[in-house]
């Protein structure tokens, strides 16, 4: 593997992939696996000790762009860009790297509720667009959120689209999936979190509603917003003070602004 930065040591990437062969043309991962693409998503997965890697298809330029070195025994199936395009979603920017790996292990809510007042929890109510969830994961990593929490049935599955939009954050931020989101919010409150639902019609601004302790920021789907039952499980509703020229923000943008505001509060 070539080093594009002279004198700068590369990190050692992990890897447990088998010999690369077959699988072309399907555009889907094999059963029980996810297929990731793009440099940041693939590199983060290779560095994640919790990932079991199955197959790596790559161009030589794609591997050369990695900031770490693959183990000497890590088998790569070299391919052309057009070959890789058939392994991923339509027109997905694979950047010369496609990794098939096992899905991440389940994360339980009790494992992430540590009560650190500086680390908010992001709760998503029926946000189904994988690009939005990926972008929210990226912001959650940037602002040191403890996790994101979604309902299992009304959220996108772990996928290459989520991972690409998350730019590596899928491997960093715990993603808790639950059957009953309202019941999970009750557990969040019992752990000492103040649950703030973002709603455009709320009287208080987020800055006014933010406490000094642990916070759970609850966001609903674009258009419909939070469901009534989820709103009833919030301790307060708050709005972002945006201009009247715009009705609302994209949910991923709203999450980023809310996370920034939470990070800037005085504890």
C-alpha positions as CSV (number, residue, x, y, z in Angstrom):
1,X,0.0,0.0,0.0
2,X,1.5,3.4,-1.0
3,X,1.9,6.2,1.6
4,X,0.6,9.5,0.3
5,X,2.1,11.5,3.1
6,X,5.9,11.1,3.4
7,X,7.1,10.8,7.0
8,X,3.7,10.5,8.5
9,X,3.1,7.0,10.0
10,X,-0.1,5.2,9.2
11,X,-2.4,3.6,11.7
12,X,-2.7,-0.2,11.6
13,X,-6.2,-1.1,10.4
14,X,-7.8,-4.2,11.8
15,X,-9.1,-7.0,9.5
16,X,-10.6,-10.5,9.6
17,X,-11.9,-10.8,6.0
18,X,-11.7,-14.1,4.1
19,X,-10.6,-14.5,0.5
20,X,-12.4,-12.2,-1.8
21,X,-14.4,-13.9,-4.6
22,X,-17.8,-13.9,-6.1
23,X,-20.7,-11.7,-5.2
24,X,-20.6,-9.4,-8.1
25,X,-23.6,-7.9,-9.7
26,X,-26.1,-8.4,-6.9
27,X,-25.9,-5.0,-5.4
28,X,-26.8,-6.5,-2.0
29,X,-25.0,-7.9,0.9
30,X,-25.3,-11.6,1.9
31,X,-27.7,-12.6,4.6
32,X,-26.9,-11.2,8.1
33,X,-24.4,-8.7,6.7
34,X,-24.2,-5.0,5.7
35,X,-22.3,-3.6,2.9
36,X,-20.5,-0.3,3.5
37,X,-18.8,2.0,1.0
38,X,-16.8,5.2,0.8
39,X,-13.5,6.0,2.5
40,X,-14.6,7.3,5.8
41,X,-17.3,4.7,6.4
42,X,-15.0,1.7,5.4
43,X,-12.0,3.0,7.2
44,X,-14.0,3.5,10.4
45,X,-15.4,0.0,10.1
46,X,-11.9,-1.4,9.6
47,X,-10.7,0.3,12.8
48,X,-13.7,-0.8,14.8
49,X,-12.8,-3.9,16.9
50,X,-16.5,-4.7,17.2
51,X,-16.8,-5.4,13.5
52,X,-16.4,-8.8,11.9
53,X,-15.2,-8.1,8.3
54,X,-16.3,-10.6,5.6
55,X,-15.2,-9.2,2.2
56,X,-13.3,-6.1,0.9
57,X,-13.5,-5.1,-2.7
58,X,-11.3,-2.2,-3.7
59,X,-9.4,-0.3,-6.3
60,X,-5.7,0.3,-5.6
61,X,-6.4,4.0,-5.4
62,X,-9.1,3.4,-2.8
63,X,-6.7,1.4,-0.6
64,X,-3.9,4.0,-1.1
65,X,-6.3,6.7,0.2
66,X,-6.8,5.0,3.6
67,X,-4.9,6.6,6.4
68,X,-4.0,3.3,7.9
69,X,-2.4,0.1,6.6
70,X,-4.2,-3.1,6.1
71,X,-2.7,-6.2,7.8
72,X,-0.3,-8.1,5.7
73,X,-2.6,-11.1,5.5
74,X,-5.8,-9.1,4.7
75,X,-7.0,-10.4,1.4
76,X,-8.4,-7.8,-1.0
77,X,-10.3,-8.5,-4.2
78,X,-9.0,-5.8,-6.6
79,X,-11.6,-4.4,-8.9
80,X,-12.4,-1.6,-11.2
81,X,-14.7,1.3,-10.2
82,X,-17.4,0.0,-12.6
83,X,-17.3,-3.4,-10.8
84,X,-17.7,-1.7,-7.4
85,X,-20.7,0.3,-8.7
86,X,-22.6,-2.9,-9.1
87,X,-22.1,-3.8,-5.5
88,X,-23.6,-0.7,-4.0
89,X,-26.8,1.4,-4.2
90,X,-27.4,3.1,-7.5
91,X,-25.0,6.0,-8.1
92,X,-23.5,5.6,-4.6
93,X,-20.1,7.3,-4.3
94,X,-18.0,4.2,-3.3
95,X,-14.6,6.0,-3.6
96,X,-13.0,2.7,-4.6
97,X,-13.9,0.8,-1.4
98,X,-16.7,-1.6,-0.6
99,X,-16.7,-3.6,2.6
100,X,-19.1,-6.4,3.6
101,X,-19.2,-7.0,7.3
102,X,-21.5,-8.3,10.0
103,X,-24.0,-5.9,11.5
104,X,-23.1,-4.3,14.8
105,X,-24.2,-6.0,18.0
106,X,-27.4,-4.7,19.7
107,X,-26.9,-1.8,22.2
108,X,-29.2,-1.6,25.2
109,X,-30.5,1.6,26.6
110,X,-29.3,1.0,30.1
111,X,-25.7,0.7,28.7
112,X,-25.7,4.4,27.6
113,X,-27.6,6.2,30.3
114,X,-24.7,7.2,32.4
115,X,-26.1,10.6,33.4
116,X,-23.1,12.7,32.2
117,X,-24.6,16.1,32.0
118,X,-22.4,17.1,29.1
119,X,-23.5,14.3,26.9
120,X,-27.0,14.6,25.4
121,X,-29.1,11.7,24.2
122,X,-30.8,12.1,20.7
123,X,-34.2,10.5,20.4
124,X,-35.7,10.1,16.9
125,X,-39.4,9.5,16.5
126,X,-40.1,7.8,13.1
127,X,-37.3,9.5,11.3
128,X,-37.0,7.0,8.4
129,X,-34.7,8.7,5.8
130,X,-31.3,6.9,6.1
131,X,-29.5,10.1,4.9
132,X,-31.0,12.1,7.8
133,X,-30.2,9.4,10.3
134,X,-26.6,9.2,9.0
135,X,-26.2,13.0,9.2
136,X,-27.6,13.0,12.7
137,X,-25.1,10.3,13.8
138,X,-22.4,12.5,12.4
139,X,-23.5,15.5,14.4
140,X,-24.0,13.3,17.5
141,X,-20.3,12.2,17.2
142,X,-19.2,15.8,16.7
143,X,-21.0,17.1,19.8
144,X,-20.2,14.0,22.0
145,X,-23.8,12.7,22.3
146,X,-24.0,9.5,24.4
147,X,-26.2,7.7,21.8
148,X,-29.1,8.0,19.5
149,X,-32.4,6.2,20.3
150,X,-35.0,5.1,17.8
151,X,-37.9,2.7,17.5
152,X,-36.9,-0.4,15.7
153,X,-39.8,-0.6,13.3
154,X,-39.8,3.0,12.2
155,X,-36.2,3.8,11.5
156,X,-33.9,2.7,8.7
157,X,-31.8,-0.4,9.1
158,X,-28.0,-0.2,9.4
159,X,-26.9,0.2,5.9
160,X,-24.2,1.6,3.5
161,X,-26.4,4.7,2.9
162,X,-26.6,5.4,6.7
163,X,-22.8,4.8,7.1
164,X,-21.8,7.0,4.2
165,X,-24.0,9.9,5.4
166,X,-22.6,9.3,8.9
167,X,-19.0,9.6,7.6
168,X,-17.6,7.1,10.1
169,X,-19.9,8.0,13.0
170,X,-21.9,4.8,12.7
171,X,-18.9,3.1,14.3
172,X,-18.6,5.7,17.1
173,X,-22.1,6.6,18.4
174,X,-24.1,3.8,20.0
175,X,-27.5,3.3,18.2
176,X,-30.2,2.0,20.6
177,X,-33.3,0.4,19.0
178,X,-36.3,-0.3,21.1
179,X,-39.8,-1.8,20.5
180,X,-41.7,0.9,22.4
181,X,-40.3,4.4,22.3
182,X,-42.7,5.9,24.8
183,X,-41.7,3.3,27.4
184,X,-38.0,3.9,26.6
185,X,-38.5,7.6,27.3
186,X,-39.9,6.7,30.7
187,X,-36.6,4.8,31.4
188,X,-34.7,7.9,30.2
189,X,-36.5,10.0,32.7
190,X,-35.9,7.6,35.5
191,X,-32.2,7.9,34.7
192,X,-32.3,11.6,35.4
193,X,-32.6,13.0,31.9
194,X,-34.8,16.1,31.1
195,X,-36.7,15.2,27.9
196,X,-37.0,18.2,25.5
197,X,-39.1,17.7,22.4
198,X,-38.4,20.1,19.5
199,X,-41.6,21.5,18.2
200,X,-42.0,24.6,16.0
201,X,-45.1,25.7,17.8
202,X,-43.5,25.7,21.3
203,X,-43.5,29.0,23.2
204,X,-40.0,28.6,24.8
205,X,-36.8,28.5,22.8
206,X,-34.4,25.7,23.3
207,X,-31.9,28.0,25.1
208,X,-34.7,28.8,27.6
209,X,-35.7,25.2,28.1
210,X,-32.3,23.7,28.5
211,X,-31.5,22.6,32.1
212,X,-28.0,22.2,33.5
213,X,-28.3,18.4,33.9
214,X,-28.5,15.5,31.5
215,X,-30.7,16.2,28.4
216,X,-32.6,14.0,25.9
217,X,-33.4,15.9,22.7
218,X,-36.5,14.4,21.0
219,X,-37.0,15.1,17.3
220,X,-39.9,13.9,15.1
221,X,-40.1,13.2,11.4
222,X,-40.2,16.0,8.9
223,X,-43.8,17.2,8.2
224,X,-45.6,15.2,10.9
225,X,-43.2,16.0,13.8
226,X,-43.5,14.0,17.0
227,X,-46.4,11.7,17.6
228,X,-48.8,12.8,20.3
229,X,-47.9,10.0,22.6
230,X,-44.2,10.9,22.3
231,X,-45.0,14.6,23.0
232,X,-46.8,13.5,26.1
233,X,-43.6,11.8,27.3
234,X,-41.5,15.0,27.0
235,X,-40.9,17.2,30.1
236,X,-40.8,20.3,27.9
237,X,-41.3,21.5,24.3
238,X,-38.9,24.0,22.7
239,X,-38.4,25.6,19.4
240,X,-35.3,26.8,17.5
241,X,-35.6,30.5,16.9
242,X,-35.4,30.5,13.1
243,X,-36.4,33.3,10.8
244,X,-40.1,33.6,9.9
245,X,-39.0,33.3,6.3
246,X,-38.6,29.6,6.8
247,X,-41.2,27.3,8.2
248,X,-38.8,24.7,9.5
249,X,-35.4,23.1,9.2
250,X,-34.5,19.7,7.9
251,X,-34.5,17.3,10.9
252,X,-30.8,16.6,10.6
253,X,-30.0,20.3,10.5
254,X,-32.3,20.9,13.5
255,X,-30.5,18.1,15.4
256,X,-27.1,19.7,14.7
257,X,-28.3,23.1,15.9
258,X,-29.8,21.6,19.0
259,X,-26.7,19.6,19.8
260,X,-24.6,22.8,19.4
261,X,-26.9,24.7,21.7
262,X,-26.7,21.9,24.3
263,X,-22.9,21.8,24.0
264,X,-22.7,25.6,24.6
265,X,-24.8,25.7,27.8
266,X,-23.2,26.5,31.1
267,X,-23.2,23.5,33.4
